[in-house]
């Protein structure tokens, strides 16, 4: 039996530069590395998605360990979802248009301040645009929700098909972790997003793998995030 640790990246940058880590995000990742060292937890295999915030979290947590980069663990492209879905939602929903305009104004007025609320929480138009994408409500040229789920499943299958010696760790994002958890619970619909939505930055979830059997063992674990200032969600 082996254990797979799924780590959500640390707090990211602002909406204009989301694929990066804030200084707090780096601190969360370093604290995670310290926790693993204190507990004597070592990893035989280290994986990361290809995104900058995922790879930076890996570097802060495990230092110069050899990292296997697998883009199957990448988060879905929210910017592209917004670019194609927002105009259609705005045409169909005046409330969405108002919420979207308010968000854009808040981004401009924040002047890139990392702690501005617009950068640190999911607002109503975020939830609406992602829900529409999950439901495949409109034609879309990018990766669909079913294709995204299949991609994450493929990454998990590649990992678990490798020789199972000791622990493996994966540095990824909230939605891939939600999808993996949902798979172990035999949830095959958009409720995986509900699981993703509660994950703290820098938290880890664990899967126990025995042969072809994969079980969720822990979820959204954060003993290293005891300081309330370290517990963030975006």
Protein Blocks (a to p, Z undefined) as FASTA:
>chain_A
ZZdddddddddddfklmmccdfklmmmmmmmmmmmmmnopacfbdcddfbfklmmmmmmm
nomaccdddfklpccdfklmmmmmmmmmmmmomklmmmmmmmmmmmmmnnopaklmklmc
ccfklmmmmmmmmnomaccfbdcfklmmmmmmmmmmmmmmpccehjadddddfklmmmmm
mmmnopabfklmmmmmmpcghiacddddehjbccdfbghiafklmplklmccZZ
